[in-house]
Amino acid sequence: MPKRLSSYILAILLLALLAVTYYLTRAVNSPELQKAIEKKKEQMNSNPAAVPVSSVSSQIPSPAPIDPANMEKAGRLNSAETTVTDDLHVVHDFVELYRRAFGGNPVGLNEDITAALTGTANPAQRGRLFPQNSPAIRNGQLVDRWGTPFWFHPESGTRMEVRSAGPDKELFTPDDVILVQ
């Protein structure tokens, strides 16, 4: 193709792109559209009851109940009858349940993993594994028996290291208790 012809084609395409951008900008910023948006906002602010409750509740799924066996297991976390190693196994069991249910480890920091296990990370998520009102959750984080947040480190999509800071409440010291599964 001659060099000059390709320049003309490029110029035509550029002009077409500018025309489409101009048209869309005018359409979005049109006074008619802005008036309609403002009118809708006023209606919603002045009469919030105008939105039928059934339509709102149908959009937000009700949380699924937690399996009684999971409730019992969560109740053992940090109990006086168990050890910190038992606690780590309980946390790992919940991570494993999540992995099997959703196809991989929960990701993020402690609060992200806690939200994933309790089903609060995504309200549309089907299934909650861990009770939100557990005493082992403080400030949105799963904590060990000394009140220190567990440290989660995914080693792969199917292996997770969970660490308790131990009685000194400081991570990465000799009294830490670690479990990788």
N, C-alpha and C positions, 0 to 999 in steps of 0.2 A: 504494500500500500504506500502510495507516495506520502512523503513527510508532510506536505502541505494539507492533504486530505485528512490525515489523522489530527492535525491541529484544529481544523474546522469541526470535526466530530467532537473533539474534546471541548471546544468552545460552546457548541450547541448543548452538550450534556451539562456543562456548567451553568449555562443560562436556564436550562430546564430545572435544574436543582434549585437555583435561586428563585425561580418562579414558584415552585412548589413550597419552598420555605416561606416565601412572602405570603402565599395564600393561606397556609396553615397558621401562620402567626396572626394574620388578620382574623381568621375564623375563631381562634382561641381567645383572642382579645376583643372580639366583637362586643358592642354594647348590649346586644340582645342576649348573648350568652352570659355576660357578667350580671345582667339584671335577673336572669333566670336562676343563677347560682345564689345571688343575694336573697331572692324571694324564697328559695328552698331553705337556706340557712335560717331565715326569719321564722319560717313555718316550724322548723325542727326545734328552734330555741324557744318559741312561744308556746308550743304544744308538744312536749316530748312524748305524751301519751298517744300521739297520732300514729306512732309506729306500733303496730299490733304486737303484744307480748308473745304471741305464738310464733311470729316470724323471727323474733330475736332469740327465743329459747330454742327454736328449731335449728338455728345456726350454731349454737354453742352446745356441743355434746355434753351430756351429764357424765360426770366421772364414773368410770367403772369401779365396782367394789374391789377391794383388795382380797385376794385369796386368803382364807383363814390360816392356812399353813404359813403363808408369808407374814401375816400379822403376828403369829406366834414366834416365828424366827426373828422378826424385827424386835420383838419384846425381849429377846435374849441378849440383844446387843448392849454391851456395857453393864450387864447385870452382875450382882455380887456373886452369883453361883458359877460364873464363867471366868475365863482368863482373857488377857488381851489377845492371845493367839486365837482363841475361840472367836473373839470379836472380828479379827481379820478374816477368818473363814466365813463368818456371817456376811460381812461386806462383800467378799468375793462371790459368795453364792448369789447375792443380788446382782452383781455385775454380770455374772454368768447367765442369770435369768434374762437380763436385759439383752445380752449378746445373742442369746438364742431367739428372743422374741423380735428383735429389731435388726439382726444381721450384722452386728459389730459392737465393739465397746462403746459405752457412752464417752463423749469427748469433752474436753475443756478442763477448767479448774474444778475444785471441790464443789463449789456452788452450782456449776453447770451439771456436774454428774449427779448431785443430789436432786436437782430439778428434773433431770431425765428420769431418775429412779422413782420419783414421786409423781411424775406425770405433769408437773407444773411448767416444764420447759415449753411444751407445746400443748395448748388446751385441746387440740384436735387429736392428740395422740390417744390411740385406743389402748387402754391398759395402764394401770398404775401398779407398781411392784412394791413400793415402800410407803408406809403411812406418813403423811405430811406432818402429823402431830406427834411424831415420835420424840421422846426426850433425848434421843441421840442426834437430833437436828437442832443446832443453835445458830441463829443468824443466817439461816439458809444453807448451812454446811453440816455434813456428817462429822461428828466429833468422836474422839476416843474416850475412854473412861476417865481421863484427866481433863477433859473439856477442850482438848487441842484438835483442830481440824485434821482429819486424815489427809495424807498426801497421796495423790494418785499419779501414776506414771504409766501410760500405755507403752508396752514394749513392742507390741504389734497389734493388729486388728483383733487378735484373739487372746492376747496375754496382757495382764494388767498387774503392775506392782502397786500394792497398797502398803503404806507405812504409817505406823503410829509413832509419835515423837517420844513416847514412853513417859515415865514419871517425872523426868526433868523438864518436860514440855518444850523441848528444843529439838528441832529436826536435825538429822545427820550427826547425831552424837552416839556414843557407844551403847546407850540403853534403848535405842530405837528398835522396834519390832517390825519385821518386814515379811510380807508374804507375796510371792509371785505365782500366779496361776494363769 
